[in-house]
Amino acid sequence: MKTATLIGIILIVLGVAGFAFGGVSFTHQKKDVDLGPLQVSHKEKDTMPISPVLSTLSLVAGIGLVAVGAKGR
């Protein structure tokens, strides 16, 4: 399998995943109070959105690379 085809398939998968999920969520723990043995903390959930424009560009570039890889055979 050619490198262009492999990268194209990866870009297509990333583009479809960007449309399907719309972003990446992650949770981290923040410490509020630290008084010796007493510690108060809370979990905070953040979401990093993925732009639909970025997903579209990834999908189009992936299709282009797969077409170029297939044409080179």
N, CA, C and O atoms as a Tinker XYZ file with bonds, in Angstrom:
   292  protein
     1  N      0.846000   -1.169000    0.000000    73     2
     2  CA     0.000000    0.000000    0.000000    64     1     3
     3  C      0.899000    1.242000    0.000000    63     2     4     5
     4  O      1.868000    1.316000    0.755000    81     3
     5  N      0.572000    2.194000   -0.838000    73     3     6
     6  CA     1.375000    3.400000   -0.934000    64     5     7
     7  C      1.145000    4.309000    0.271000    63     6     8     9
     8  O      0.106000    4.249000    0.928000    81     7
     9  N      2.132000    5.144000    0.541000    73     7    10
    10  CA     2.064000    6.065000    1.671000    64     9    11
    11  C      0.929000    7.066000    1.503000    63    10    12    13
    12  O      0.235000    7.371000    2.472000    81    11
    13  N      0.725000    7.583000    0.295000    73    11    14
    14  CA    -0.341000    8.558000    0.055000    64    13    15
    15  C     -1.706000    7.948000    0.336000    63    14    16    17
    16  O     -2.577000    8.617000    0.894000    81    15
    17  N     -1.903000    6.711000   -0.035000    73    15    18
    18  CA    -3.176000    6.040000    0.214000    64    17    19
    19  C     -3.407000    5.835000    1.708000    63    18    20    21
    20  O     -4.518000    6.039000    2.197000    81    19
    21  N     -2.381000    5.437000    2.422000    73    19    22
    22  CA    -2.489000    5.211000    3.858000    64    21    23
    23  C     -2.805000    6.510000    4.600000    63    22    24    25
    24  O     -3.678000    6.534000    5.468000    81    23
    25  N     -2.097000    7.585000    4.260000    73    23    26
    26  CA    -2.364000    8.886000    4.883000    64    25    27
    27  C     -3.763000    9.369000    4.519000    63    26    28    29
    28  O     -4.448000    9.962000    5.351000    81    27
    29  N     -4.186000    9.123000    3.300000    73    27    30
    30  CA    -5.533000    9.494000    2.871000    64    29    31
    31  C     -6.610000    8.786000    3.674000    63    30    32    33
    32  O     -7.603000    9.400000    4.064000    81    31
    33  N     -6.419000    7.502000    3.923000    73    31    34
    34  CA    -7.392000    6.740000    4.713000    64    33    35
    35  C     -7.446000    7.267000    6.143000    63    34    36    37
    36  O     -8.526000    7.378000    6.723000    81    35
    37  N     -6.298000    7.589000    6.710000    73    35    38
    38  CA    -6.249000    8.145000    8.067000    64    37    39
    39  C     -6.978000    9.490000    8.118000    63    38    40    41
    40  O     -7.722000    9.752000    9.063000    81    39
    41  N     -6.770000   10.343000    7.112000    73    39    42
    42  CA    -7.446000   11.636000    7.079000    64    41    43
    43  C     -8.956000   11.485000    6.923000    63    42    44    45
    44  O     -9.722000   12.242000    7.521000    81    43
    45  N     -9.387000   10.511000    6.122000    73    43    46
    46  CA   -10.822000   10.264000    5.968000    64    45    47
    47  C    -11.438000    9.833000    7.302000    63    46    48    49
    48  O    -12.507000   10.312000    7.680000    81    47
    49  N    -10.767000    8.938000    8.005000    73    47    50
    50  CA   -11.274000    8.481000    9.306000    64    49    51
    51  C    -11.337000    9.642000   10.297000    63    50    52    53
    52  O    -12.312000    9.766000   11.038000    81    51
    53  N    -10.317000   10.487000   10.320000    73    51    54
    54  CA   -10.319000   11.643000   11.227000    64    53    55
    55  C    -11.422000   12.636000   10.869000    63    54    56    57
    56  O    -12.051000   13.210000   11.757000    81    55
    57  N    -11.658000   12.839000    9.585000    73    55    58
    58  CA   -12.717000   13.751000    9.155000    64    57    59
    59  C    -14.091000   13.254000    9.547000    63    58    60    61
    60  O    -14.918000   14.028000   10.029000    81    59
    61  N    -14.343000   11.966000    9.344000    73    59    62
    62  CA   -15.635000   11.383000    9.723000    64    61    63
    63  C    -15.805000   11.414000   11.243000    63    62    64    65
    64  O    -16.897000   11.691000   11.739000    81    63
    65  N    -14.735000   11.134000   11.979000    73    63    66
    66  CA   -14.810000   11.186000   13.446000    64    65    67
    67  C    -15.073000   12.611000   13.928000    63    66    68    69
    68  O    -15.797000   12.811000   14.903000    81    67
    69  N    -14.493000   13.596000   13.255000    73    67    70
    70  CA   -14.741000   14.990000   13.621000    64    69    71
    71  C    -16.203000   15.367000   13.445000    63    70    72    73
    72  O    -16.760000   16.094000   14.268000    81    71
    73  N    -16.830000   14.878000   12.378000    73    71    74
    74  CA   -18.258000   15.133000   12.172000    64    73    75
    75  C    -19.104000   14.364000   13.192000    63    74    76    77
    76  O    -20.092000   14.892000   13.701000    81    75
    77  N    -18.723000   13.134000   13.488000    73    75    78
    78  CA   -19.529000   12.288000   14.368000    64    77    79
    79  C    -19.504000   12.766000   15.819000    63    78    80    81
    80  O    -20.547000   12.803000   16.473000    81    79
    81  N    -18.342000   13.126000   16.322000    73    79    82
    82  CA   -18.219000   13.470000   17.738000    64    81    83
    83  C    -18.286000   14.968000   17.992000    63    82    84    85
    84  O    -18.771000   15.380000   19.046000    81    83
    85  N    -17.825000   15.784000   17.081000    73    83    86
    86  CA   -17.902000   17.233000   17.232000    64    85    87
    87  C    -16.906000   17.831000   18.204000    63    86    88    89
    88  O    -16.854000   19.052000   18.352000    81    87
    89  N    -16.129000   17.020000   18.856000    73    87    90
    90  CA   -15.140000   17.543000   19.789000    64    89    91
    91  C    -14.572000   16.441000   20.660000    63    90    92    93
    92  O    -15.003000   15.289000   20.610000    81    91
    93  N    -13.583000   16.833000   21.469000    73    91    94
    94  CA   -12.918000   15.908000   22.371000    64    93    95
    95  C    -13.179000   16.390000   23.790000    63    94    96    97
    96  O    -12.907000   17.547000   24.109000    81    95
    97  N    -13.705000   15.514000   24.647000    73    95    98
    98  CA   -13.968000   15.858000   26.040000    64    97    99
    99  C    -12.931000   15.197000   26.930000    63    98   100   101
   100  O    -12.498000   14.072000   26.679000    81    99
   101  N    -12.542000   15.911000   27.969000    73    99   102
   102  CA   -11.606000   15.353000   28.934000    64   101   103
   103  C    -11.922000   15.920000   30.313000    63   102   104   105
   104  O    -12.451000   17.025000   30.437000    81   103
   105  N    -11.591000   15.149000   31.346000    73   103   106
   106  CA   -11.860000   15.525000   32.726000    64   105   107
   107  C    -10.544000   15.638000   33.474000    63   106   108   109
   108  O     -9.660000   14.794000   33.326000    81   107
   109  N    -10.418000   16.690000   34.280000    73   107   110
   110  CA    -9.241000   16.817000   35.124000    64   109   111
   111  C     -9.670000   17.273000   36.504000    63   110   112   113
   112  O    -10.731000   17.875000   36.674000    81   111
   113  N     -8.840000   16.981000   37.481000    73   111   114
   114  CA    -9.167000   17.282000   38.874000    64   113   115
   115  C     -8.433000   18.538000   39.306000    63   114   116   117
   116  O     -7.221000   18.651000   39.117000    81   115
   117  N     -9.172000   19.492000   39.891000    73   115   118
   118  CA    -8.588000   20.738000   40.391000    64   117   119
   119  C     -8.645000   20.745000   41.909000    63   118   120   121
   120  O     -9.662000   20.395000   42.508000    81   119
   121  N     -7.549000   21.143000   42.516000    73   119   122
   122  CA    -7.479000   21.212000   43.969000    64   121   123
   123  C     -7.893000   22.615000   44.407000    63   122   124   125
   124  O     -7.312000   23.605000   43.963000    81   123
   125  N     -8.906000   22.696000   45.286000    73   123   126
   126  CA    -9.402000   23.979000   45.766000    64   125   127
   127  C     -8.723000   24.389000   47.075000    63   126   128   129
   128  O     -8.242000   25.515000   47.202000    81   127
   129  N     -8.688000   23.478000   48.040000    73   127   130
   130  CA    -8.134000   23.774000   49.360000    64   129   131
   131  C     -7.170000   22.664000   49.741000    63   130   132   133
   132  O     -7.464000   21.482000   49.560000    81   131
   133  N     -6.008000   23.056000   50.272000    73   131   134
   134  CA    -5.024000   22.086000   50.736000    64   133   135
   135  C     -4.527000   22.545000   52.103000    63   134   136   137
   136  O     -3.590000   23.338000   52.191000    81   135
   137  N     -5.165000   22.040000   53.187000    73   135   138
   138  CA    -4.801000   22.393000   54.555000    64   137   139
   139  C     -4.295000   21.150000   55.276000    63   138   140   141
   140  O     -5.025000   20.545000   56.062000    81   139
   141  N     -3.064000   20.775000   55.015000    73   139   142
   142  CA    -2.480000   19.589000   55.633000    64   141   143
   143  C     -3.208000   18.344000   55.188000    63   142   144   145
   144  O     -3.245000   18.032000   53.998000    81   143
   145  N     -3.803000   17.611000   56.160000    73   143   146
   146  CA    -4.497000   16.381000   55.793000    64   145   147
   147  C     -5.862000   16.630000   55.118000    63   146   148   149
   148  O     -6.438000   15.713000   54.533000    81   147
   149  N     -6.370000   17.853000   55.197000    73   147   150
   150  CA    -7.658000   18.182000   54.605000    64   149   151
   151  C     -7.454000   18.742000   53.208000    63   150   152   153
   152  O     -6.781000   19.755000   53.020000    81   151
   153  N     -8.038000   18.072000   52.241000    73   151   154
   154  CA    -7.934000   18.527000   50.866000    64   153   155
   155  C     -9.323000   18.523000   50.237000    63   154   156   157
   156  O    -10.076000   17.555000   50.345000    81   155
   157  N     -9.637000   19.627000   49.581000    73   155   158
   158  CA   -10.911000   19.736000   48.891000    64   157   159
   159  C    -10.605000   19.941000   47.414000    63   158   160   161
   160  O     -9.835000   20.825000   47.040000    81   159
   161  N    -11.221000   19.110000   46.587000    73   159   162
   162  CA   -10.987000   19.225000   45.148000    64   161   163
   163  C    -12.282000   18.909000   44.416000    63   162   164   165
   164  O    -13.235000   18.385000   44.991000    81   163
   165  N    -12.289000   19.239000   43.144000    73   163   166
   166  CA   -13.443000   18.931000   42.304000    64   165   167
   167  C    -12.965000   18.542000   40.912000    63   166   168   169
   168  O    -11.871000   18.907000   40.481000    81   167
   169  N    -13.816000   17.791000   40.226000    73   167   170
   170  CA   -13.492000   17.390000   38.859000    64   169   171
   171  C    -14.137000   18.376000   37.902000    63   170   172   173
   172  O    -15.280000   18.795000   38.085000    81   171
   173  N    -13.383000   18.732000   36.888000    73   171   174
   174  CA   -13.867000   19.690000   35.899000    64   173   175
   175  C    -13.796000   19.056000   34.522000    63   174   176   177
   176  O    -12.761000   18.517000   34.131000    81   175
   177  N    -14.905000   19.121000   33.784000    73   175   178
   178  CA   -14.957000   18.533000   32.452000    64   177   179
   179  C    -14.865000   19.647000   31.414000    63   178   180   181
   180  O    -15.640000   20.603000   31.443000    81   179
   181  N    -13.923000   19.513000   30.510000    73   179   182
   182  CA   -13.731000   20.483000   29.439000    64   181   183
   183  C    -13.935000   19.794000   28.090000    63   182   184   185
   184  O    -13.698000   18.596000   27.938000    81   183
   185  N    -14.376000   20.578000   27.132000    73   183   186
   186  CA   -14.569000   20.068000   25.781000    64   185   187
   187  C    -13.818000   20.954000   24.799000    63   186   188   189
   188  O    -13.943000   22.179000   24.823000    81   187
   189  N    -13.040000   20.317000   23.940000    73   187   190
   190  CA   -12.335000   21.039000   22.892000    64   189   191
   191  C    -13.062000   20.750000   21.580000    63   190   192   193
   192  O    -12.970000   19.641000   21.054000    81   191
   193  N    -13.786000   21.744000   21.045000    73   191   194
   194  CA   -14.565000   21.487000   19.834000    64   193   195
   195  C    -13.677000   21.331000   18.601000    63   194   196   197
   196  O    -12.603000   21.925000   18.511000    81   195
   197  N    -14.147000   20.524000   17.658000    73   195   198
   198  CA   -13.473000   20.363000   16.372000    64   197   199
   199  C    -14.327000   21.069000   15.329000    63   198   200   201
   200  O    -15.513000   20.775000   15.182000    81   199
   201  N    -13.727000   21.982000   14.620000    73   199   202
   202  CA   -14.449000   22.778000   13.633000    64   201   203
   203  C    -14.934000   21.901000   12.475000    63   202   204   205
   204  O    -14.191000   21.045000   11.993000    81   203
   205  N    -16.176000   22.109000   12.028000    73   203   206
   206  CA   -16.659000   21.369000   10.856000    64   205   207
   207  C    -15.851000   21.679000    9.596000    63   206   208   209
   208  O    -15.748000   20.840000    8.701000    81   207
   209  N    -15.279000   22.880000    9.525000    73   207   210
   210  CA   -14.433000   23.239000    8.382000    64   209   211
   211  C    -13.182000   22.365000    8.376000    63   210   212   213
   212  O    -12.756000   21.895000    7.322000    81   211
   213  N    -12.597000   22.150000    9.547000    73   211   214
   214  CA   -11.408000   21.312000    9.657000    64   213   215
   215  C    -11.734000   19.855000    9.297000    63   214   216   217
   216  O    -10.937000   19.178000    8.648000    81   215
   217  N    -12.897000   19.388000    9.718000    73   215   218
   218  CA   -13.315000   18.026000    9.370000    64   217   219
   219  C    -13.522000   17.888000    7.866000    63   218   220   221
   220  O    -13.142000   16.879000    7.272000    81   219
   221  N    -14.128000   18.908000    7.251000    73   219   222
   222  CA   -14.352000   18.883000    5.802000    64   221   223
   223  C    -13.034000   18.880000    5.044000    63   222   224   225
   224  O    -12.864000   18.117000    4.092000    81   223
   225  N    -12.094000   19.735000    5.462000    73   223   226
   226  CA   -10.785000   19.775000    4.803000    64   225   227
   227  C    -10.057000   18.441000    4.927000    63   226   228   229
   228  O     -9.432000   17.980000    3.972000    81   227
   229  N    -10.137000   17.829000    6.092000    73   227   230
   230  CA    -9.497000   16.537000    6.301000    64   229   231
   231  C    -10.124000   15.468000    5.399000    63   230   232   233
   232  O     -9.419000   14.649000    4.809000    81   231
   233  N    -11.437000   15.488000    5.303000    73   231   234
   234  CA   -12.135000   14.513000    4.466000    64   233   235
   235  C    -11.800000   14.687000    2.988000    63   234   236   237
   236  O    -11.537000   13.705000    2.294000    81   235
   237  N    -11.806000   15.926000    2.503000    73   235   238
   238  CA   -11.505000   16.197000    1.095000    64   237   239
   239  C    -10.048000   15.853000    0.768000    63   238   240   241
   240  O     -9.763000   15.267000   -0.276000    81   239
   241  N     -9.128000   16.225000    1.672000    73   239   242
   242  CA    -7.717000   15.907000    1.448000    64   241   243
   243  C     -7.496000   14.399000    1.453000    63   242   244   245
   244  O     -6.710000   13.884000    0.658000    81   243
   245  N     -8.177000   13.697000    2.335000    73   243   246
   246  CA    -8.053000   12.240000    2.389000    64   245   247
   247  C     -8.557000   11.565000    1.125000    63   246   248   249
   248  O     -7.928000   10.637000    0.617000    81   247
   249  N     -9.699000   12.034000    0.614000    73   247   250
   250  CA   -10.241000   11.475000   -0.635000    64   249   251
   251  C     -9.272000   11.764000   -1.794000    63   250   252   253
   252  O     -9.049000   10.915000   -2.657000    81   251
   253  N     -8.709000   12.962000   -1.795000    73   251   254
   254  CA    -7.739000   13.302000   -2.842000    64   253   255
   255  C     -6.506000   12.432000   -2.797000    63   254   256   257
   256  O     -6.021000   11.983000   -3.836000    81   255
   257  N     -5.990000   12.187000   -1.596000    73   255   258
   258  CA    -4.793000   11.347000   -1.478000    64   257   259
   259  C     -5.080000    9.897000   -1.856000    63   258   260   261
   260  O     -4.238000    9.240000   -2.468000    81   259
   261  N     -6.255000    9.396000   -1.501000    73   259   262
   262  CA    -6.603000    8.020000   -1.883000    64   261   263
   263  C     -6.730000    7.934000   -3.408000    63   262   264   265
   264  O     -6.311000    6.944000   -4.008000    81   263
   265  N     -7.305000    8.963000   -4.036000    73   263   266
   266  CA    -7.427000    8.967000   -5.504000    64   265   267
   267  C     -6.066000    9.020000   -6.176000    63   266   268   269
   268  O     -5.836000    8.328000   -7.168000    81   267
   269  N     -5.162000    9.835000   -5.646000    73   267   270
   270  CA    -3.802000    9.930000   -6.210000    64   269   271
   271  C     -3.051000    8.618000   -6.011000    63   270   272   273
   272  O     -2.328000    8.173000   -6.903000    81   271
   273  N     -3.221000    8.002000   -4.851000    73   271   274
   274  CA    -2.557000    6.728000   -4.579000    64   273   275
   275  C     -3.068000    5.607000   -5.475000    63   274   276   277
   276  O     -2.300000    4.746000   -5.903000    81   275
   277  N     -4.365000    5.622000   -5.757000    73   275   278
   278  CA    -4.949000    4.582000   -6.611000    64   277   279
   279  C     -4.582000    4.812000   -8.078000    63   278   280   281
   280  O     -4.408000    3.858000   -8.836000    81   279
   281  N     -4.466000    6.075000   -8.470000    73   279   282
   282  CA    -4.142000    6.410000   -9.858000    64   281   283
   283  C     -2.685000    6.041000  -10.201000    63   282   284   285
   284  O     -2.372000    5.750000  -11.356000    81   283
   285  N     -1.817000    6.055000   -9.210000    73   283   286
   286  CA    -0.409000    5.761000   -9.427000    64   285   287
   287  C     -0.124000    4.289000   -9.689000    63   286   288   289
   288  O      0.988000    3.940000  -10.087000    81   287
   289  N     -1.082000    3.444000   -9.479000    73   287   290
   290  CA    -0.867000    1.994000   -9.685000    64   289   291
   291  C     -0.799000    1.663000  -11.115000    63   290   292
   292  O     -0.624000    0.498000  -11.471000    81   291
